[in-house]
Amino acid sequence: MSSAATLQFPFPEAPAPGATLEIAPGVHWVRMPLPFQLDHINLWLLEDGKGAQRSWTIVDCGIGNAATRALWEQVFEARLGGEPVRRVILTHYHPDHMGNAAWLIGRFDADFHATHGEYLTAHALRTGSAGYTPESTLALFRRNGLDARREAEMSARGNTYGRYVPELPESFRRLSDGEPVEVGGRAWRVIAGYGHSPEHAALYCESLKLLISGDMLLPRISTHVGIWTIEPEGDPLSQFLGSIRRFRELPADTLVLPSHGVPFVGAHARVAALESHHAERLERLVAACAEGARSADELLPVLFPRPLDMHGLFFAMSETIAHLHYLYYEGRLAREHGADGVVRFTTRAEAAHEIT
């Protein structure tokens, strides 16, 4: 599914942790490590003004631990040299993006900008409210076939969000789709995206032909799209595919600044590759379900043939369910609720189309 051969990578070497690289006038690339299989995140420093009045805007924050904050201090000393941070902008609530938000705005008395959906989701997830609990997630996965042994192992993980997001901003300034955000005399337009998170905010600067894409458009890996407990009947894959089509409206030579990987040119080709990737996965699921009714758990190897640890299993389950829901809402699969309480999907016309 990779489109790497059709993309251009003008900045193939990432800056070292604690360093910066200017990739466009007033736009600086920062990379921070992550303690996951996906071992890094790209963050962005934007110059806000010039000369004695210069300040800075930070886009995304890294996870909230001592090691990342120490690297931020290196960046502040080497790049900012005592100049203030005026605001922090969040693309979405995930811990590698939100983790240091409260620390950064407290350190600089900066404003915090986010969409309404991302801000409230972060608070709900960290406090375990509105159905964002490990118990609710396990119940959802159990209905989709997760066995008792792996359920117990997953339960032992607890609330991992709070581990990487130790505190949250108590207020915010709202970002909305289409809204221009002025930074350093340039307008950055908010492009809302859905499916990966509730109200992801990408930022496009027409004068620089730059897109800060967050997680919505990545050069080499596919963005996670999964079902979550507060919307168990949702269709996030449809939302995601509809969202990334909007990037075709941007100029073909736009430089995309992703949260993972390296900056690239070729957004249109990347969108096409992701569409093809998901279409191929959907066809595999249909073929598997034609052999008999299957639960999401039974279908995991169809989409994820490699061995999965508990971290990977969590995301693989939610993503497999999302693909099955897409096919169900398209009418290509039916679903039935077994006597054991497990939801299964099938191509059989006689299967009950609704779960009772």
C-alpha positions as CSV (number, residue, x, y, z in Angstrom):
1,M,0.0,0.0,0.0
2,S,3.0,2.3,0.2
3,S,3.2,5.3,-2.1
4,A,6.7,6.1,-1.1
5,A,8.0,5.7,-4.6
6,T,5.7,8.5,-5.9
7,L,6.4,10.9,-3.0
8,Q,9.3,13.4,-2.8
9,F,11.2,13.8,0.5
10,P,13.1,17.1,0.5
11,F,14.2,16.7,4.1
12,P,15.1,13.0,4.5
13,E,17.1,13.5,7.7
14,A,15.2,14.4,10.9
15,P,16.7,16.8,13.5
16,A,18.2,15.1,16.5
17,P,16.1,15.1,19.7
18,G,16.5,18.5,21.4
19,A,17.6,20.2,18.1
20,T,15.6,22.0,15.4
21,L,15.6,22.2,11.6
22,E,14.2,25.2,9.7
23,I,12.3,23.7,6.7
24,A,10.5,26.9,5.5
25,P,10.7,30.6,6.5
26,G,9.8,30.7,10.2
27,V,8.8,27.0,10.4
28,H,11.1,24.7,12.5
29,W,11.0,20.9,12.8
30,V,11.4,19.3,16.3
31,R,11.5,15.5,16.8
32,M,10.9,13.8,20.1
33,P,11.2,10.1,21.0
34,L,8.3,7.9,22.0
35,P,8.4,4.7,24.1
36,F,6.3,2.7,21.6
37,Q,6.9,0.7,18.4
38,L,6.2,4.0,16.6
39,D,9.2,5.6,18.3
40,H,9.0,9.3,17.4
41,I,6.7,12.3,16.9
42,N,7.3,15.4,14.9
43,L,6.4,18.8,16.5
44,W,6.5,22.2,15.0
45,L,7.8,25.6,16.1
46,L,6.4,28.6,14.2
47,E,8.0,32.1,14.5
48,D,5.4,34.6,15.5
49,G,6.7,38.1,14.6
50,K,10.2,39.3,14.0
51,G,13.0,41.1,15.8
52,A,12.6,42.3,19.4
53,Q,8.9,41.4,19.4
54,R,9.4,37.8,18.2
55,S,7.5,35.1,20.0
56,W,6.7,31.5,19.1
57,T,3.8,29.1,18.5
58,I,4.2,25.4,19.2
59,V,2.1,22.8,17.4
60,D,1.8,19.6,19.4
61,C,3.6,18.7,22.5
62,G,5.1,15.2,22.9
63,I,4.3,12.8,25.8
64,G,4.3,14.3,29.3
65,N,7.4,12.8,30.8
66,A,10.7,14.1,32.3
67,A,12.8,13.0,29.3
68,T,10.7,14.9,26.8
69,R,10.5,18.0,28.9
70,A,14.3,18.0,29.2
71,L,14.6,17.9,25.4
72,W,12.1,20.8,25.2
73,E,14.4,22.8,27.5
74,Q,17.3,22.2,25.1
75,V,15.1,23.5,22.3
76,F,14.1,26.6,24.3
77,E,17.7,27.4,25.1
78,A,19.2,26.7,21.6
79,R,16.4,28.1,19.4
80,L,14.2,30.5,21.5
81,G,17.0,32.1,23.5
82,G,14.7,33.5,26.1
83,E,11.9,34.5,23.6
84,P,8.4,33.7,24.8
85,V,6.0,31.1,23.5
86,R,2.7,32.9,22.8
87,R,0.5,29.9,22.2
88,V,0.3,26.1,21.9
89,I,-1.9,24.6,19.2
90,L,-3.1,21.0,19.4
91,T,-3.9,18.9,16.4
92,H,-5.7,16.2,18.4
93,Y,-5.9,14.7,21.9
94,H,-3.7,11.6,21.6
95,P,-1.0,11.5,24.4
96,D,2.0,12.0,22.1
97,H,0.3,15.3,21.0
98,M,-1.3,16.4,24.2
99,G,1.1,15.1,26.9
100,N,3.0,18.3,27.6
101,A,0.3,20.9,26.8
102,A,-0.5,21.9,30.4
103,W,3.3,22.1,31.2
104,L,4.1,24.2,28.2
105,I,1.3,26.7,28.7
106,G,2.1,27.0,32.4
107,R,5.8,27.5,31.7
108,F,5.2,30.3,29.3
109,D,1.7,31.6,30.4
110,A,0.7,30.8,26.8
111,D,-2.7,30.3,25.3
112,F,-3.9,26.9,24.4
113,H,-5.8,26.3,21.1
114,A,-7.7,23.2,20.2
115,T,-11.0,22.0,18.7
116,H,-13.9,21.5,21.0
117,G,-14.0,17.8,20.3
118,E,-10.3,17.1,21.1
119,Y,-10.3,19.2,24.2
120,L,-13.3,17.6,25.8
121,T,-12.2,14.1,24.7
122,A,-8.9,14.5,26.5
123,H,-10.6,15.4,29.7
124,A,-13.1,12.6,29.5
125,L,-10.4,10.0,28.7
126,R,-8.1,11.1,31.4
127,T,-10.8,11.0,34.1
128,G,-12.6,8.0,32.8
129,S,-15.9,9.7,32.2
130,A,-18.5,9.5,29.4
131,G,-17.7,5.9,28.8
132,Y,-14.0,6.3,28.4
133,T,-13.1,3.5,30.8
134,P,-11.0,0.4,30.5
135,E,-14.1,-1.6,31.5
136,S,-16.2,-0.1,28.7
137,T,-13.5,-0.9,26.2
138,L,-13.2,-4.5,27.4
139,A,-17.0,-4.9,27.2
140,L,-16.9,-3.7,23.6
141,F,-14.1,-6.0,22.6
142,R,-15.8,-8.9,24.5
143,R,-18.9,-8.4,22.4
144,N,-16.6,-8.6,19.3
145,G,-15.1,-11.9,20.4
146,L,-12.1,-11.2,22.7
147,D,-11.5,-14.2,24.9
148,A,-11.2,-14.1,28.7
149,R,-7.5,-14.7,28.8
150,R,-6.6,-11.7,26.7
151,E,-9.3,-9.6,28.3
152,A,-7.6,-10.1,31.6
153,E,-4.2,-9.2,30.2
154,M,-5.6,-6.1,28.6
155,S,-7.3,-5.1,31.8
156,A,-4.0,-5.1,33.6
157,R,-2.9,-2.1,31.4
158,G,-5.3,0.2,33.2
159,N,-5.8,3.8,32.1
160,T,-2.6,4.4,30.0
161,Y,-3.7,7.8,28.9
162,G,-3.0,9.4,32.3
163,R,0.4,7.8,32.3
164,Y,1.5,10.0,29.4
165,V,-0.8,13.0,30.0
166,P,-0.2,13.9,33.7
167,E,-2.2,17.1,33.6
168,L,-4.5,19.0,31.2
169,P,-5.2,22.6,30.4
170,E,-8.2,23.9,32.3
171,S,-9.4,26.1,29.5
172,F,-8.8,26.6,25.8
173,R,-9.4,28.8,22.7
174,R,-11.5,27.0,20.2
175,L,-10.3,26.1,16.7
176,S,-13.0,25.5,14.1
177,D,-13.0,24.1,10.6
178,G,-12.1,26.8,8.0
179,E,-10.9,29.3,10.6
180,P,-7.7,31.2,9.8
181,V,-5.1,31.3,12.5
182,E,-2.6,34.1,12.0
183,V,1.0,33.2,13.0
184,G,3.8,35.6,12.1
185,G,1.7,37.5,9.6
186,R,0.7,34.4,7.8
187,A,-2.7,32.7,7.8
188,W,-3.0,29.0,8.7
189,R,-6.4,27.6,7.8
190,V,-7.9,24.8,10.0
191,I,-8.9,21.7,8.1
192,A,-10.9,19.5,10.4
193,G,-10.7,15.7,10.0
194,Y,-12.6,12.8,11.5
195,G,-12.2,9.1,12.0
196,H,-8.8,9.1,13.6
197,S,-10.0,11.3,16.4
198,P,-13.2,13.3,17.1
199,E,-12.2,16.7,15.5
200,H,-8.6,16.6,14.3
201,A,-7.2,20.0,13.3
202,A,-4.7,20.1,10.4
203,L,-3.3,23.5,9.5
204,Y,-2.7,24.7,5.9
205,C,-0.6,27.9,5.1
206,E,-1.4,28.9,1.5
207,S,1.5,31.5,1.3
208,L,4.0,28.8,2.2
209,K,2.2,25.9,0.6
210,L,2.6,23.9,3.8
211,L,0.2,21.5,5.5
212,I,0.8,20.5,9.1
213,S,-1.2,17.2,8.7
214,G,-1.0,15.8,12.2
215,D,-1.9,12.1,12.0
216,M,-4.4,12.5,9.2
217,L,-1.8,12.1,6.4
218,L,1.4,10.1,7.0
219,P,3.9,9.2,4.3
220,R,4.7,5.5,5.1
221,I,2.2,4.1,7.6
222,S,-1.6,4.2,7.6
223,T,-3.4,6.3,10.2
224,H,-5.2,4.3,12.9
225,V,-9.0,4.4,12.4
226,G,-10.9,2.6,15.1
227,I,-14.2,2.2,17.0
228,W,-14.5,3.7,20.5
229,T,-16.7,2.9,23.4
230,I,-18.8,6.1,23.4
231,E,-19.8,5.5,19.8
232,P,-20.0,1.7,19.5
233,E,-22.2,1.9,16.4
234,G,-20.0,4.4,14.6
235,D,-18.5,4.3,11.1
236,P,-15.1,6.1,11.5
237,L,-13.6,4.7,8.4
238,S,-16.2,6.4,6.2
239,Q,-15.5,9.6,8.1
240,F,-11.7,9.2,7.7
241,L,-11.9,8.5,3.9
242,G,-14.2,11.5,3.5
243,S,-11.8,13.7,5.4
244,I,-8.6,12.8,3.5
245,R,-10.3,13.5,0.2
246,R,-10.2,17.2,1.2
247,F,-6.4,17.2,0.9
248,R,-6.9,16.8,-2.9
249,E,-8.1,20.4,-2.9
250,L,-4.6,21.6,-2.0
251,P,-1.9,22.3,-4.6
252,A,-0.1,19.2,-5.8
253,D,3.3,20.6,-4.7
254,T,2.2,21.2,-1.1
255,L,4.9,20.2,1.4
256,V,3.2,18.0,4.0
257,L,4.5,18.1,7.6
258,P,3.3,14.8,9.2
259,S,3.5,13.8,12.9
260,H,5.4,10.6,12.0
261,G,7.9,10.0,9.3
262,V,9.5,12.9,7.3
263,P,8.0,15.8,5.4
264,F,6.9,15.0,1.9
265,V,5.4,16.3,-1.3
266,G,2.7,14.2,-2.9
267,A,-0.5,14.6,-0.9
268,H,-2.7,13.6,-3.8
269,A,-0.8,10.4,-4.4
270,R,-0.8,9.6,-0.7
271,V,-4.6,10.0,-0.5
272,A,-5.0,7.6,-3.5
273,A,-2.7,5.1,-1.9
274,L,-4.6,5.1,1.4
275,E,-7.9,4.7,-0.4
276,S,-6.4,1.7,-2.2
277,H,-5.0,0.3,1.0
278,H,-8.4,0.4,2.8
279,A,-10.3,-0.9,-0.3
280,E,-7.9,-4.0,-0.4
281,R,-8.4,-4.6,3.4
282,L,-12.2,-4.4,3.0
283,E,-12.1,-7.0,0.1
284,R,-10.1,-9.3,2.3
285,L,-12.7,-9.1,5.1
286,V,-15.6,-9.8,2.7
287,A,-13.8,-12.9,1.3
288,A,-13.2,-14.2,4.9
289,C,-16.8,-13.6,5.9
290,A,-18.0,-15.4,2.8
291,E,-16.6,-18.6,4.4
292,G,-18.9,-18.2,7.4
293,A,-19.9,-15.8,10.2
294,R,-16.8,-14.4,11.9
295,S,-16.2,-12.1,14.9
296,A,-13.8,-9.2,14.8
297,D,-11.4,-11.2,16.9
298,E,-11.5,-14.1,14.5
299,L,-10.8,-11.7,11.6
300,L,-7.8,-10.0,13.3
301,P,-5.3,-12.2,11.3
302,V,-6.9,-11.1,8.0
303,L,-5.9,-7.5,8.7
304,F,-3.0,-8.0,11.1
305,P,-1.1,-11.3,10.3
306,R,1.8,-10.4,12.5
307,P,1.9,-11.3,16.2
308,L,0.4,-8.6,18.4
309,D,1.3,-7.5,21.9
310,M,-1.3,-6.0,24.2
311,H,-0.7,-2.5,22.9
312,G,-1.1,-3.7,19.3
313,L,-4.1,-5.8,20.1
314,F,-6.0,-2.8,21.5
315,F,-5.6,-0.9,18.3
316,A,-6.1,-3.9,16.0
317,M,-9.4,-4.8,17.6
318,S,-10.8,-1.3,17.3
319,E,-9.6,-1.0,13.7
320,T,-11.0,-4.3,12.6
321,I,-14.4,-3.5,14.1
322,A,-14.3,-0.1,12.2
323,H,-13.7,-1.9,8.9
324,L,-16.5,-4.3,9.5
325,H,-18.8,-1.5,10.4
326,Y,-18.0,0.2,7.1
327,L,-18.9,-2.9,5.2
328,Y,-22.1,-3.4,7.3
329,Y,-23.3,0.1,6.6
330,E,-22.5,-0.3,2.9
331,G,-24.8,-3.4,2.9
332,R,-21.9,-5.7,1.9
333,L,-22.0,-7.6,5.2
334,A,-24.8,-8.6,7.5
335,R,-24.3,-9.2,11.2
336,E,-25.8,-11.4,13.8
337,H,-25.8,-11.6,17.6
338,G,-24.9,-15.1,18.7
339,A,-26.3,-16.9,21.8
340,D,-22.8,-16.4,23.4
341,G,-23.3,-12.6,23.1
342,V,-20.7,-12.2,20.4
343,V,-21.3,-10.1,17.2
344,R,-20.4,-11.9,14.0
345,F,-20.3,-10.7,10.4
346,T,-21.3,-12.7,7.4
347,T,-22.1,-12.3,3.7
348,R,-25.1,-14.6,4.1
349,A,-28.3,-12.9,3.1
350,E,-30.3,-14.8,5.7
351,A,-28.3,-13.4,8.6
352,A,-30.2,-11.0,10.8
353,H,-29.2,-7.5,9.6
354,E,-29.6,-5.8,12.9
355,I,-28.3,-6.8,16.3
356,T,-31.1,-7.0,18.8
